[in-house]
Amino acid sequence: MSKQELPAAFVRQMESLLGSDTEAFLDSYERPRTHGLRFNGLKLADAPQLKEAVIREFSLTPVPWCSTGYYYGENVRPGKHPYHTAGLYYIQEPSAMSAVELLDPQPGETILDLAAAPGGKSTHISSKMKGEGLLVSNEIHPERAKILAENIERMGVTNAVVTSAAPDELSRRFPQAFDRIMLDAPCSGEGMFRKDSGAIAEWTPQLVELCAARQWDILQEAYAMLKPGGTMAYSTCTFNRSENEDMMERFTAHYADMEIIAMKRLWPHREAGEGHFVALLQKRGEPSGGGQTLEASPSERQRPRRKGRSGNGKPGAGLQDAQSALKAFQAWADEELPDFALPAGTPILFGESLYLLPGGELLQEQQLQGLKVPRAGLHLAHLKKNRIEPAHALAMALSPQQAAKRITLAAEDPQVSAYLRGETLQVDASLKGWVLAAVDGLPLGWGKASGGQLKNHLPKGLRQH
Ligand SMILES: C[S@@+](CC[C@H](N)C(=O)[O-])C[C@H]1O[C@@H](n2cnc3c(N)ncnc32)[C@H](O)[C@@H]1O
């Protein structure tokens, strides 16, 4: 794009914000946008050698503020590679990687990503949580929440629940519940101009005001959900002060127990990236000082709930079914996934789908009732009349060696693209039943083998054409 395309009111706004730096800032619009990818720690453990191979193949160079983040050039397409489908990395704008680095999530914590689709921050958070603790990943728009759920599944995340709720619906159910909150707020998108000319067309000073008003509303709900002692990262991909520093000043002036710990700006004329604002805030108080906790007791972490008991320990309708479903799944897994240890969680049934709800004692099925929940934790299986059909999400959360039957293909093998197109593969005639298809040590999905053919079970919506 050219800087001539920028709205005059935007240029004036940036002049008053940047002074003598304005020229350099505006010149950055004459340069190509940056591209980045971030490796998924959840997958690297299974195939550490692939990181170096990908770095070489795509001539990646490191992003200074994110140890798993790398730049790639505009002529390479890592998003089209089977390793992307296998969840080895997530394509993410480099400066956006700064937000979760500042939030610094830890394994075992209870974390909310309040405006999460398509999942850049959530998949970054889950990579740092290493499967321990609970991530509630929320997106208000149902269609976007579906994409979020798919990305979370692709990355092999086991400890995330995806909800699709307005922030106030969520805060009624989760008061003072989270150790950390990521609020990557909907904003006027001034940092998107190089990437998306639609963002330039939509920008007006009124849009900035509208976004600031909405951010203020969302911040109230985020505040209500943060535990005392908890931390929150607020980020935007826009440059004006109203949605950034001014918003943080207004917020901390309104809530005397909120303190700004750090504020960071990434500028497209100073760093290689499209630009981002991130603030880290802390709520004063003791972490145990009242409110709700979503932590499981140590014994709850180890095993699913007892048969015939509901999430709160009282007899509950329907849970009997979830428990029998889990039992049936476990019998299937004993045969088919001999080295697979079921992660901590409570079984939950949505129609014929069996999920494992993470979060232990205090994240209960009841809390989710009435909410849209595109993904109630790890999707284990579809329950057909007399049989178990393993879910795609389960495949993506496995190490291939956990599957009794598997085929491992090399990335350049034409069978990989055939599998990803949904085609039937020819396999050894001795293979029978559920087979995990993998690429270079990373799972891609299920197939069902019989008579030397592998019937493709990649979900239709994920097939590549
Ligand atoms: C900047 S994007 C989030 C990007 C995401 N965190 C990521 O890293 O991939 C902001 C999100 O907020 C959502 N949103 C819009 N209006 C909202 C509202 N009133 N409350 C909460 N979220 C909203 C948008 O649908 C959008 O997905």
The ligand as an SDF file (V2000), in Angstrom:
LIG
                    3D

 27 29  0  0  0  0  0  0  0  0999 V2000
   -8.5310   -8.4930   18.2620 C   0  0  0  0  0  0  0  0  0  0  0  0
   -9.7240   -9.7120   18.0230 S   0  0  0  0  0  0  0  0  0  0  0  0
   -9.1110  -11.0700   18.9300 C   0  0  0  0  0  0  0  0  0  0  0  0
   -7.9410  -11.7600   18.3070 C   0  0  0  0  0  0  0  0  0  0  0  0
   -7.4940  -12.9640   19.0930 C   0  0  0  0  0  0  0  0  0  0  0  0
   -7.2220  -12.6210   20.4690 N   0  0  0  0  0  0  0  0  0  0  0  0
   -6.2890  -13.6210   18.5050 C   0  0  0  0  0  0  0  0  0  0  0  0
   -5.1760  -13.3860   18.9950 O   0  0  0  0  0  0  0  0  0  0  0  0
   -6.4330  -14.3960   17.5500 O   0  0  0  0  0  0  0  0  0  0  0  0
  -11.0430   -9.1870   19.0460 C   0  0  0  0  0  0  0  0  0  0  0  0
  -12.1950  -10.1450   19.1410 C   0  0  0  0  0  0  0  0  0  0  0  0
  -13.1940   -9.5420   19.9720 O   0  0  0  0  0  0  0  0  0  0  0  0
  -14.4550   -9.9590   19.5080 C   0  0  0  0  0  0  0  0  0  0  0  0
  -15.5040   -9.0060   19.9620 N   0  0  0  0  0  0  0  0  0  0  0  0
  -16.2170   -8.1290   19.2430 C   0  0  0  0  0  0  0  0  0  0  0  0
  -17.0970   -7.4760   20.0230 N   0  0  0  0  0  0  0  0  0  0  0  0
  -16.9460   -7.9430   21.2650 C   0  0  0  0  0  0  0  0  0  0  0  0
  -17.5810   -7.6740   22.4960 C   0  0  0  0  0  0  0  0  0  0  0  0
  -18.5280   -6.7490   22.6070 N   0  0  0  0  0  0  0  0  0  0  0  0
  -17.1850   -8.3780   23.5660 N   0  0  0  0  0  0  0  0  0  0  0  0
  -16.2040   -9.2990   23.4600 C   0  0  0  0  0  0  0  0  0  0  0  0
  -15.5660   -9.5860   22.3180 N   0  0  0  0  0  0  0  0  0  0  0  0
  -15.9310   -8.9220   21.2310 C   0  0  0  0  0  0  0  0  0  0  0  0
  -14.2990   -9.9940   18.0020 C   0  0  0  0  0  0  0  0  0  0  0  0
  -15.2500  -10.8570   17.4190 O   0  0  0  0  0  0  0  0  0  0  0  0
  -12.8670  -10.4820   17.8340 C   0  0  0  0  0  0  0  0  0  0  0  0
  -12.8200  -11.8640   17.6020 O   0  0  0  0  0  0  0  0  0  0  0  0
  1  2  1  0
  2  3  1  0
  2 10  1  0
  3  4  1  0
  4  5  1  0
  5  6  1  0
  5  7  1  0
  7  8  2  0
  7  9  1  0
 10 11  1  0
 11 12  1  0
 11 26  1  0
 12 13  1  0
 13 14  1  0
 13 24  1  0
 14 15  1  0
 14 23  1  0
 15 16  2  0
 16 17  1  0
 17 18  1  0
 17 23  2  0
 18 19  1  0
 18 20  2  0
 20 21  1  0
 21 22  2  0
 22 23  1  0
 24 25  1  0
 24 26  1  0
 26 27  1  0
M  CHG  2   2   1   9  -1
M  END
$$$$
